[in-house]
């Protein structure tokens, strides 16, 4: 059982970096609006559009751009486009229009009559943990899947607990593919694992020319991720606060990113109440990295290894095992080779014809390899017969728990050699 860790907080600007696509359950359905008319009249729609334009004109981080967006919203084309009487459909169409006009993924309208309209409120709450998966992959690779960055006590304890669990791992994979943002303070907490002392990693600018520094926290307890190879998984959905972490990790070479270019949502927001029952997310500031003087708004962050996001975890596992295997020796190197064969086959499955398989048939000392219509069969007096599944063109996996892998080779005399590699790193040669 992991006891709660007391966390030292640095007094810096706390901002919400909420992505443009909040969790669906956080937003009310149309049936959740007692006392509100569910069908919007044309007059209602025009008034809401006018209120949205006014709020953007008043509060948008770039006053000139805010006026341009507001003017575009007030145009006859925009007024004619928003025809939906359903509040939820109207809000979605308005959000699409806002993005087309501005290119700002944070600028959006939500139908949320049951939520407070107070400025600065976020979609996070006490129940939001962000941590979705904490596990060890083969080869002692730690996996942390974070679907959001939330800055409440239970979420912070969950983050620290996850890092404490994974501190015995030899490498780390952070899965941000479904992470649409959250609070910058939670990002700083995660970053603290990679810095010995509080470090300036970002400025926040909510008034032109005035920048407030944001530092990593002092690492809680004995957490230290600096010696571990780090791999970060991304998708086109990865946004906002998740991009904040990735941007710094990329600039400081903290790890390797794999997947797709991220969403490009950098601005931080305040929420404005738009009656009746709507909330407008308005971009009121922007992060500025101390090294680049800019951020990832509209362009996103391109990963080091570009690939479809659905394959990113398997590729990261292979990359991590390859790195560890390169630096390992002895029995540990053999163990990593065993796991690397399996992980590589999951990433790129191997299919061999019966003609290919015939080359392996024969007797190797006390071991015999035969071929049936179902593939190769491994026969050994010391164990039951086992089907062999190809992991590569010369490596095969026997069936069963702790079963060996069979590696077919030739020696210096061009004689056939069979090596059995076990998950504990032991080897036998026939």
N, C-alpha and C positions, 0 to 999 in steps of 0.2 A: 504493500500500500504506500502510495506517495503522499507525503504530507504537504499541505499548502506551503508555498514558498513566499516569503516576504519580499516584496519587490521595491527597489529604490526607484522613485520616479523623478525625472528631470523636468523642471518647470519650463516647458517650451510650448509653442503654439500647438494646440490640438485642433486638427481640422478633419472634416469628414470628406473622404474621397469616394463617394458613392457612385457606382457605375450606372450606366444608363439603362441597365436591365435588372431591376431588383427582383428578389425572389418573389414568385407569384403569390405565395401565401401571405405576404406582407401587405397586399393590397386588397381592398374590400371588393366584394362583388356588388352588383347593382341592387341586390336584394338587401344589402346591409345599410341602407340609407333611409331610416325611418323619417318621415316628414319631408323628404325631398322628392320632387317630381322626377320620375325616372325618364320621361321623354323630354328632351330639350327642344324648345321652340327655336325658330330662326333668330328671334330676338335674344333668347338665352345664349345661343351660340356666338352671336356677334358681340354680346357683352363680355362673355368669357374671353374671346379672342382679344378684345380691346383691353381687358384687365391684364392679360398675359403680356401683351405688347407694352403696356405701361410699366409693368414690373421689370421687364427686361431693359427697357430704356432707362429706368432709374437705377438698377442695381448691377447690370452686367459688368464684368471685370474690365472690359475695354469700352469706355463710354461711346466712342465713335462707332465701333462695331455694334454696340447695343442699339444705337439709334438706327443703324442700317437694318438690323434684324427686325426691329419694331416696325419700321416703315414697310418692309416686305410683308410682314404679317397683316398690316392694315390695307394692303393692296386689294383691289377687286378680285384678282385671281385667287388669293388666299381665302378671302371671305366666301367666295363661291365654292371653294373646294371642300370645306368642312360641312358636310351635309348630314352626318349621322345624328340621329335623335337619341340613340343610346349613349349615356354618359361614358361608359367604358370604351366603346368604339370611337366616340368623339375624341377622347383623350389619346387613344392610340394613334389616330389619324393626325391629330395635332402634333404629337411627338415626332411622327414621321416628317411632317412638314417643317418642324423646327430644325430637325437634323439636315434636311435638304437645303434649307436656307443658310444655316450657320456652320454645318460640319462639326458641331460640338455635341459629342455623345452624352454629355451630362445634362444638357438643356432638354427638359422633358416635362410633360404634363401627365399627372396621374389622377385617376378617379379614386379617391381615398377618403370618403366621408367619415369613417370611423377613426381616422388618425388625427392627432393634433396637428394643427397648421402652424405651430410655432416655428419661427425662423430658426434654422440650425438643427431642427429635429432630423433624425436619421431613421433609416429602415431597420437598423439593428435594435436589439432589445436584450433583456436579461437572458432569454432562452437561446440567443445566438451564440454558438461556440466557434464556428468556423472550422474546427478540426473535424475531419470526416474519416480519415484513415491513419492509423499508426501501426506499422507492421515491419517485420524483417523479411526481406526477400532472400532467396538462396545466395549464399556467399557473404552473409552478414551485411547486406545492404539495407539501410534504413529508409523507409518510405513514409513521408508525411504529406497527406493530401489536405490542403486547406481550400475551402470553398468561399472563404471570406475572412476579412480582418476586423474583429470586433473588440472594442475597448470597454469591456465591463469586467467586473471581478472574476466571474466564473469563466469567461473566455480567456482571460489572462492566465488563470490557474491551469486551464486546459492546455494552453500553448506551452507553458513551462513544463507541465507534466509530460507532454509529448516529447519535448526535447530531452528531458531526463531519461525517459524510456529509451530513446534512440542514441544516447551518448555512448553506448558501447558498440555502436555500429562502426564499420570501417569506411563507409561512404554513405552519402545522403542523396536522396531524390526528393525534391519538393514538387508536388503536383499542383500546379496553378491553372490547369486547363479549364476548370469551372469556377475560377475565382474572379468575381466581378467587382471586387473592391472592398472598401470599408474605411477604417480609421487609421490615420498615419501613426498614432501612438502604438498600435498593435504591430505595425511594420517595424517600428524602431525596436520593439521588444524582440522580434525575431532576428533582426539584424545584430542585436547585441551579442549573439552567439559567435559572430565572426570578427569581433573587435575586442582587443584587450581592455581598452578604455573608452569612455564616451567619445564619440567621433562625430564631427559635423558631416552630415550626408545630404542635407537639402536645406534650401531656403523656401519660405512661403511668402508670397507677395499678394496682399489683398488691397493695397494702395500702391499705385504706380510709383516706383522708385523706393518704396519702403519694404525691406525684406527682413523677415524674422527667421532666425536660425533654428534648425531642428537637429537634435543630436540623438545618436543611439543611446540606449540606457546602459547602465553598468550591468554586465552579465550576471544574471541571478545565480547564486551558488557557484558550482564548479563547472558550469556549462562552457564548453569551448569547442566550436565547430571548425576552427581554423585549419586543423590538420587533416580534415576529411575532404576528399573529392566531392564536389557538389554538382548536381544536375537538376535543372529546373525545366519543367514541362509547361509548354504554353499552347494556347489556341487563339483563334480570332475572338473568342469570348473573354480572354484574360484582359482585365481592365483595371484602370484607376490605381488603387492602393497596391494591387498586385504588380502593376507595371512600375510603381514607385520602387518596390524591392528589386525588381529585375533590372531596372535602369542603372541603379547603383552597382548591383552585382556584375553587370556587364562592363561598366566603366572601370571597376576596380579588379576585374578578373577574378571574382570570387568563385565562379563556377562556369559550367557549360549549359547553354539553353538549347532545348530541342523542341520542335513542333512547328507552329505557325506564327506569323507576325501578329503581334497583339493588337488590341482594339484601337489604341491611340486616344485614350480618354484621360487627360491629365488634370483638368481643372478641378477645383474643389467648390462646393456648392453651399447654398442656403435654400431652405424650403419656404415658399411663400404660399399663404392660403389664398386660393382663388375661389370665391363663392359662386355657386353653391356646391360644396363638397369636393373641390379639386385642389391639388397641390402642385405647384410649379417648382421644379428644381432649377435654380438660376446659378450659373457659374459666376462666382464673386472673387475668385483668386486663382493663382497658378503656382505650381512648384517650380523652382529654379535650381538646377543642380550647380553646386559651387565650381565644378570643373568645366562644364560646358556652357553655363549661363543660359541654358534653355531646358526643354523637357521633351516629352514624347507625344504631345498633343497632335492629333490628326494623322500622324505618321506611324505610330506604334513602334514596337521594338522588334527588329528582325532577329530570329534566333541564330545561334551559331551553326546548328544543324537543322536545315529546313526539311520538313517531312509532314505527311498527314498526321494530325494530332492523335488519331486513334492508334497509331503505332509508336508514339513517342515513349511510352513507359517501357515497352519491350526493348527499344533501342537504347534508352538510358541504362537499363539493367545490363545490357551487353557492354556498353561503354564503361560502366563502373567496374564490371568484372575484368574487362580487358586491362584497365588501368591498374587495378590491384594485382592482377596476375603478373603484369610486367615487373612490378616492384617486389614481388614475393619470392620466396625460395623454399626448397625442401618440400615437406609434406603439405604446407599451406598452399604452395604453388600448384601442387597436384589437386588439392580440393577445389581451388578456383578454376582449374582447367575442367574438372568434372561439371561444375555449375555453368561454366561458359559454353560448353558443348550444348547443354540443354537449352540455355537461354537463346543461343544463336539459332537453334532449330525452331524455337517458338517464333522468333522474328522472321526467319526465312525458312519455312518448311522444305524438307528435301524429299523428292520423289524419285526412286530408282526403279528401273525396269528389271524384269527377271533376267534379262541378258546382262545387265550390270551386276546383279547379285550373284550370278554364277561364278564370278571371279573369286568369291570369298569361300566357296564350298570346299571342304576338305578337312583333314585331321591336323590338329596342332597339338602335338603331345597327347595328353589325355583328353583334350577337348576336341569335339567334333562339330562342324557346321554343316547343316543340310539345308536343302531348298525345297519348299512345298509351294502350293498355289497361294498360300497366305504369306509367303516371304521366307526369310531366313529363320532357322531354328538353331538355338544354342544348346548343345548337349554336353554335360559335364557330370562325371560320376559323383561329384561332391554336391550336386544340387539338381533340382527338378529341371526338366526341359523348359525352355523359355523362348517365346517369340522375340525377334529383334526388330526394333524400330530404328530406321536410319536417322541420325542426327546430322551427318554430313556424308560426303562421298566415301569416307573410310571409317567413320565412327558410328557405332550402333549402341542403342540402349536396351539392356535386358529388362525383363519384367520383374516387378516385385520391389518391396521395400528394401532399401540399401543394396539394390542390385547393381552389378558392375556395368560399366561401359566397355565395349569391345572395340579396340583400335587396331586395325589391320595395317601392317607396315611391311617393308622389305629391309633386310639387313645389308651390310656391305658386300655380302656374297650374292646378293639378289635373291636370297631365300625368303620365303614368307614367314612373317612373325606376327603373332597375336599377343597383344597386351591387354590385360584386364585392369581397368582403373576403377577404384572404389570411391564412394563419396567421402570416406574418411581420409583419402589421400594415399592409401596403400596401393601398390601395383604388383601384378603378377605377369610374367612373360612366358609364353609358350612357343 
